[in-house]
């Protein structure tokens, strides 16, 4: 391979890549990352925020998460991984490993797992033209809701707008919040409109309006993030931000297998099934 870069092919999801990067960062080597192309394209804006990633691109190639062989194995050593990635592109994923409930640290265990790796979220200043106006609108003390879209809510039996509104009322009744910030992608817009209409509190609606760096910057300033399972709350744990992340029954194996032990131990992160807003509130109120 060229430029002395270690080369890897990864799945397209930013959460999937985050798990992989937390392992690759332990090598301390510059990286070339190929992303198995699958819309929507969200990976490259994330990879551009990672200091060790020197080159990245989308490729028409099999998603490593769907490959049965021909990729990095949990039993490899760091030396095997470096040797293979120096000579050719190595497909790698941790999805199946983590979904089975295996700890992330035990995947190629002699590579340190860097859970809180650097993310250059300050790039938000240069990638969002309306940043100055947004800063003027932002509340001082706010909680972020990342609510997903109607299709995901239906498939995963997630919260309806009334349940998000119920949690918002509980939070405002107990704490001196200035507002709720709604986050999400442009395809989350119709469901976000329903949630926004149900929230009878101050709302700053940023759904579909921010680059990834801007979304992470907002989360870094928030008091709390409540989110459906996706890459955004995974990255929130990298930033050590207080987070509740909901899970459907089909993803129970992932609830804690990838999570840094420090945020599990101190309660910064909480994995929950979709449940009553009152139960979520009881957890948050001890930590907000």
C-alpha positions, -999 to +999 in steps of 0.1 A: +000+000+000+011+036-004+021+064+019+027+040+048-010+041+057-028+011+072-058+004+050-092-009+061-126-013+046-155-006+071-193-007+072-211+026+064-227+034+098-209+060+119-216+040+151-201+009+135-170+029+124-167+044+158-163+010+174-137+000+148-118+033+152-116+029+190-096-002+183-075+012+153-067+043+173-049+020+198-024+012+170-014+049+168-008+047+130-021+068+101-051+052+084-067+049+050-104+040+054-126+027+026-164+028+034-186+002+018-209+024-001-245+025+010-269+055+012-273+078+029-237+088+028-228+099+063-194+083+070-169+107+053-180+138+072-173+118+104-140+103+092-128+139+084-130+147+121-106+119+132-070+129+134-055+094+124-076+091+092-055+106+065-074+093+035-111+081+032-134+073+003-166+054-006-162+022-026-185-003-043-175-033-022-192-058+001-201-045+036-177-062+060-206-067+084-222-090+059-190-110+051-185-144+066-148-146+059-119-127+045-118-100+072-100-093+104-106-118+132-111-112+169-083-137+176-057-119+156-028-101+172-020-064+167+010-075+147-011-096+124-035-068+118-007-043+111+010-067+087-022-074+068-032-038+065+002-027+054+000-050+024-036-049+014-070-035+023-084-054+053-122-056+058-131-052+095-162-049+115-172-055+151-210-057+147-214-095+150-189-097+178-206-070+199-242-081+191-233-114+206-225-096+239-187-098+236-168-069+251-151-046+226-118-048+246-116-086+238-116-080+200-078-083+192-072-078+229-035-068+226-046-036+209-057-010+235-092+002+231-093+041+230-129+048+240-126+085+243-106+092+212-102+128+199-129+142+176-123+176+159-157+190+166-144+225+164-145+221+126-182+229+131-173+266+129-161+262+093-187+239+080-220+256+090-226+290+075-253+300+101-231+292+131-231+327+146-269+330+143-273+295+159-251+304+189-273+334+195-304+313+196-291+284+217-303+280+252-279+280+281-293+250+298-308+225+275-315+188+269-312+172+234-338+148+219-327+126+190-360+110+180-355+091+147-380+089+119-415+074+116-403+042+099-377+035+125-402+042+153-426+018+137-401-010+132-385-007+167-417+002+186-402+035+196-417+065+213-445+084+197-446+123+200-468+121+231-441+101+250-414+126+241-437+154+252-443+136+285-406+134+292-402+170+284-429+180+308-413+160+336-379+175+329-393+211+329-413+204+361-381+194+380-353+215+365-347+250+354-342+242+317-342+268+290-353+245+263-352+212+243-330+209+213-342+186+186-315+168+166-317+146+136-310+141+098-331+156+070-350+123+066-362+126+102-380+159+094-416+147+092-415+129+125-396+157+141-424+181+131-448+159+150-426+158+180-420+196+179-458+202+177-463+181+208-436+198+229-453+227+247-419+241+259-392+262+242-377+242+213-347+248+192-353+226+161-320+217+144-332+185+126-316+184+092-299+217+096-264+208+109-233+191+096-222+162+118-195+183+135-222+209+144-244+182+159-216+169+181-207+204+192-243+209+203-243+177+222-210+186+239-228+217+253-260+199+263-270+188+298-282+155+285-290+135+254-320+112+250-318+091+218-328+061+198-300+037+190-278+052+163-243+066+157-250+099+173-254+087+209-225+063+204-204+094+196-219+111+226-203+085+248-169+092+231-174+128+242-184+116+277-217+133+275-246+121+297-268+099+275-298+076+276-300+053+246-330+032+238-328-003+224-353-026+207-354-063+218-334-073+187-303-053+198-301-063+235-267-078+230-254-043+220-267-025+251-234-024+270-209-045+251-192-015+233-197+011+261-167+025+280-166+010+315-161+045+330-194+059+317-212+026+327-198+028+362-205+065+369-240+064+352-231+088+325-245+063+300-277+043+305-291+017+281-328+011+283-356-006+263-382+017+250-402+022+282-425+047+301-412+083+301-415+082+339-389+055+342-364+074+320-371+106+340-363+087+373-329+078+359-321+113+345-332+133+375-304+118+396-278+130+371-290+161+354 
